[in-house]
Amino acid sequence: MVLAAGLAACAVNWPPFMVAGEVQATADGSIVTRDDGSRQWAYLGKPLYGWAKDAKPGDRTGDGVNNVWRVVKSGS
């Protein structure tokens, strides 16, 4: 239960970048299946997340948080 609560709290700040509909990944992008069976976008096999404090397209305030989180750039 503690792990689930921690994951839920984390997902508030770092919402998973979920796959919508029936799409196929291309190039370095991929799709990973989460423990609950839902599908999430990934880059080079690493799951992608948003950042709750980004308010509009182009915001990158989560880049470098805790010296862990990084922005994936288009065409990277």
C-alpha positions in Angstrom: 0.0 0.0 0.0 2.8 2.5 0.8 4.4 1.9 -2.6 1.1 2.5 -4.4 0.5 5.7 -2.4 4.0 6.9 -3.3 3.5 6.2 -7.0 0.1 8.0 -7.0 1.7 11.0 -5.4 4.6 11.0 -7.8 2.1 10.8 -10.8 0.5 14.0 -9.6 3.8 15.9 -10.2 5.1 13.7 -13.1 2.0 12.4 -15.0 2.9 9.6 -17.4 2.7 10.4 -21.1 0.1 7.9 -22.0 -0.7 6.5 -25.5 -4.1 7.4 -26.8 -5.7 5.0 -29.3 -4.1 2.5 -31.6 -0.8 4.1 -32.7 2.6 2.7 -33.6 5.9 4.0 -32.4 8.6 5.1 -34.8 12.3 5.8 -34.8 13.6 6.2 -31.2 10.1 6.4 -29.7 8.5 3.3 -28.3 5.6 2.2 -26.3 5.9 0.4 -22.9 3.1 -1.5 -21.1 2.6 -0.4 -17.5 1.8 -2.8 -14.7 -1.9 -2.0 -15.0 -1.9 -2.8 -18.7 -2.1 0.8 -19.9 0.4 2.0 -22.5 2.9 4.8 -22.1 5.3 6.5 -24.6 9.0 5.9 -24.1 12.2 7.3 -25.6 15.1 4.8 -26.1 13.1 2.5 -23.8 12.7 5.0 -21.0 9.1 5.9 -20.0 8.2 9.6 -20.7 6.5 11.8 -18.2 5.1 15.4 -18.1 5.7 17.9 -15.4 2.7 19.3 -13.5 4.2 22.9 -13.3 4.4 23.2 -17.1 1.4 25.3 -17.9 1.6 25.7 -21.7 3.2 24.1 -24.7 6.9 24.8 -24.8 7.3 25.1 -21.0 10.3 23.2 -19.8 10.4 24.0 -16.1 10.9 20.3 -15.2 14.1 20.1 -17.1 16.9 19.3 -14.5 14.7 18.9 -11.5 16.7 16.9 -8.8 19.4 16.7 -11.5 17.4 13.6 -12.8 14.6 14.7 -15.1 15.5 15.8 -18.7 13.5 17.2 -21.6 13.4 15.0 -24.7 13.7 17.3 -27.8 12.0 16.6 -31.1 14.4 15.0 -33.5 16.8 13.9 -30.7 
